[in-house]
Amino acid sequence: MNRHDRVAVVTGGSLGIGAEISTQLLDDGWTVHVLARNAGAYANAGHRSCRTHDVDVRDSRALKAAADDVAASAGQLDALILCAGIGYPTPLSSVTRDQYDELFETNVAGAVFTAQAFAPLLRDGQAVITVISSIAGRRGFADWSLYCASKHGLEGFTASIRDELRPRRIRVTSIQPGSVDTPSYDHLSAEEKAEFMEPATVAALTVQAIQLPPEAVVEVLFLNNAVGDL
Ligand SMILES: NC(=O)c1ccc[n+]([C@@H]2O[C@H](COP(=O)([O-])OP(=O)(O)OC[C@H]3O[C@@H](n4cnc5c(N)ncnc54)[C@H](OP(=O)(O)O)[C@@H]3O)[C@@H](O)[C@H]2O)c1
C-alpha cells in the first residue's frame, strides 16, 4: 500500500491526546478524519490531508452519517482511533445518575457505536482499532469510581472485539496512559501537573503501534508516570 493512501479516523481528535495522534499521523503522510463535537477547534484543521466532522459520539445517527461521509471520500480505513472521552471525580456520596449517564454514554457507548459504525470500512488484513483507555481501566482510584468503571467497561469491550475481529485480521489495541497534561486538566496548577506526561509522548507510542506491520499487534500498552500512580 502506498504510504499516502493511509486513512485514519480519530474521535476526540481535536484536543489533547487525540489532537497529538492526529498531528503525528498527518506528519507521517496519513489522511486524518477528526471527529469531535467542535472538530474545527483542532489546530491543524486546515491541513490539506485533514477533514473534520462535528459529531457527538453519544449520537449513533450522527456517527453513522459521519461513517457514510468517510466512506464516500476515502472508501476504506486503515486506522480507527477511539479517543473521545471525559473524566472527573465522582465521590460515592454525591454520585448522580446524570454523571453516570454522561460518563458511560461518552466513554463506553460512544466507543461501542463508533466502532460499530466504522468497522465495515476497516481494511481486512491491515487495519487497526486503537482504543485510548486509561490506567483507570486497570485499577480503581478513590473518588473516581464512575470514570474507572467506564474505563473498565471499555477494556471489556476492547478485549471482546479484539477476538471478534481477529478473523478479519483487524488488530485491536488498548492504550492505558497514566496522567497526561491535556486541556481536561487545565484547572490544575503547573505544580500539580509537574509529573504528568506530555500528550506527544502518548501519541508517539500510539502511532508507532498503529504503524506496525500487519503480522504484529500491540494488544495492551500501559504507559504510566515515572513517579507511579498519580
Ligand atoms: N489526560 C489524561 O490524563 C488521560 C489519561 C488517561 C486516559 N485519558 C483518556 O484519553 C482520552 C482523551 O483525553 P484528553 O485528556 O486528551 O481529553 P481532552 O483534552 O479533554 O480532549 C477530549 C477530546 O474528546 C472530544 N470529546 C469529548 N466528548 C465528546 C463527545 N461526546 N463526542 C465527541 N467528541 C468528544 C473533545 O472534543 P469536543 O469537546 O469538541 O467534543 C476532545 O477532542 C479520553 O478518553 C481520556 O479518558 C486521558
The ligand as an SDF file (V2000), in Angstrom:
LIG
                    3D

 48 52  0  0  0  0  0  0  0  0999 V2000
   -5.4780   13.3390   30.2340 N   0  0  0  0  0  0  0  0  0  0  0  0
   -5.2170   12.2270   30.9080 C   0  0  0  0  0  0  0  0  0  0  0  0
   -4.5320   12.2300   31.9700 O   0  0  0  0  0  0  0  0  0  0  0  0
   -5.7050   10.8910   30.4060 C   0  0  0  0  0  0  0  0  0  0  0  0
   -5.1410    9.7410   30.9600 C   0  0  0  0  0  0  0  0  0  0  0  0
   -5.5670    8.5020   30.5180 C   0  0  0  0  0  0  0  0  0  0  0  0
   -6.5460    8.4170   29.5390 C   0  0  0  0  0  0  0  0  0  0  0  0
   -7.0840    9.5530   29.0320 N   0  0  0  0  0  0  0  0  0  0  0  0
   -8.1160    9.3940   28.0150 C   0  0  0  0  0  0  0  0  0  0  0  0
   -7.6540    9.9900   26.8060 O   0  0  0  0  0  0  0  0  0  0  0  0
   -8.7810   10.4520   26.0680 C   0  0  0  0  0  0  0  0  0  0  0  0
   -8.5460   11.9130   25.6870 C   0  0  0  0  0  0  0  0  0  0  0  0
   -8.3970   12.6380   26.8910 O   0  0  0  0  0  0  0  0  0  0  0  0
   -7.7300   14.1050   26.9120 P   0  0  0  0  0  0  0  0  0  0  0  0
   -7.1740   14.2680   28.2790 O   0  0  0  0  0  0  0  0  0  0  0  0
   -6.8760   14.2830   25.7210 O   0  0  0  0  0  0  0  0  0  0  0  0
   -9.0580   14.9840   26.8500 O   0  0  0  0  0  0  0  0  0  0  0  0
   -9.3520   16.4430   26.2580 P   0  0  0  0  0  0  0  0  0  0  0  0
   -8.0880   17.2060   26.1030 O   0  0  0  0  0  0  0  0  0  0  0  0
  -10.4310   16.9860   27.1060 O   0  0  0  0  0  0  0  0  0  0  0  0
   -9.9260   16.0880   24.7970 O   0  0  0  0  0  0  0  0  0  0  0  0
  -11.0960   15.3230   24.7010 C   0  0  0  0  0  0  0  0  0  0  0  0
  -11.4440   15.1560   23.2570 C   0  0  0  0  0  0  0  0  0  0  0  0
  -12.6230   14.3460   23.1790 O   0  0  0  0  0  0  0  0  0  0  0  0
  -13.6360   15.0800   22.4960 C   0  0  0  0  0  0  0  0  0  0  0  0
  -14.9360   14.7220   23.0540 N   0  0  0  0  0  0  0  0  0  0  0  0
  -15.3410   14.7770   24.3560 C   0  0  0  0  0  0  0  0  0  0  0  0
  -16.6250   14.4050   24.4670 N   0  0  0  0  0  0  0  0  0  0  0  0
  -17.0470   14.0990   23.2040 C   0  0  0  0  0  0  0  0  0  0  0  0
  -18.2740   13.6790   22.6490 C   0  0  0  0  0  0  0  0  0  0  0  0
  -19.3780   13.4860   23.4080 N   0  0  0  0  0  0  0  0  0  0  0  0
  -18.3520   13.4690   21.3100 N   0  0  0  0  0  0  0  0  0  0  0  0
  -17.2660   13.6740   20.5210 C   0  0  0  0  0  0  0  0  0  0  0  0
  -16.0760   14.0720   20.9870 N   0  0  0  0  0  0  0  0  0  0  0  0
  -15.9770   14.2980   22.3190 C   0  0  0  0  0  0  0  0  0  0  0  0
  -13.2740   16.5630   22.7020 C   0  0  0  0  0  0  0  0  0  0  0  0
  -13.7950   17.4150   21.6770 O   0  0  0  0  0  0  0  0  0  0  0  0
  -15.2100   18.1990   21.8410 P   0  0  0  0  0  0  0  0  0  0  0  0
  -15.2410   18.7430   23.2450 O   0  0  0  0  0  0  0  0  0  0  0  0
  -15.1920   19.2580   20.7690 O   0  0  0  0  0  0  0  0  0  0  0  0
  -16.2700   17.1850   21.6080 O   0  0  0  0  0  0  0  0  0  0  0  0
  -11.7600   16.4690   22.5670 C   0  0  0  0  0  0  0  0  0  0  0  0
  -11.3760   16.3750   21.2190 O   0  0  0  0  0  0  0  0  0  0  0  0
  -10.0200   10.2380   26.9390 C   0  0  0  0  0  0  0  0  0  0  0  0
  -10.6680    9.0490   26.5460 O   0  0  0  0  0  0  0  0  0  0  0  0
   -9.4250   10.0830   28.3350 C   0  0  0  0  0  0  0  0  0  0  0  0
  -10.2350    9.3070   29.1740 O   0  0  0  0  0  0  0  0  0  0  0  0
   -6.6860   10.7950   29.4290 C   0  0  0  0  0  0  0  0  0  0  0  0
  1  2  1  0
  2  3  2  0
  2  4  1  0
  4  5  1  0
  4 48  2  0
  5  6  2  0
  6  7  1  0
  7  8  2  0
  8  9  1  0
  8 48  1  0
  9 10  1  0
  9 46  1  0
 10 11  1  0
 11 12  1  0
 11 44  1  0
 12 13  1  0
 13 14  1  0
 14 15  2  0
 14 16  1  0
 14 17  1  0
 17 18  1  0
 18 19  2  0
 18 20  1  0
 18 21  1  0
 21 22  1  0
 22 23  1  0
 23 24  1  0
 23 42  1  0
 24 25  1  0
 25 26  1  0
 25 36  1  0
 26 27  1  0
 26 35  1  0
 27 28  2  0
 28 29  1  0
 29 30  1  0
 29 35  2  0
 30 31  1  0
 30 32  2  0
 32 33  1  0
 33 34  2  0
 34 35  1  0
 36 37  1  0
 36 42  1  0
 37 38  1  0
 38 39  2  0
 38 40  1  0
 38 41  1  0
 42 43  1  0
 44 45  1  0
 44 46  1  0
 46 47  1  0
M  CHG  2   8   1  16  -1
M  END
$$$$
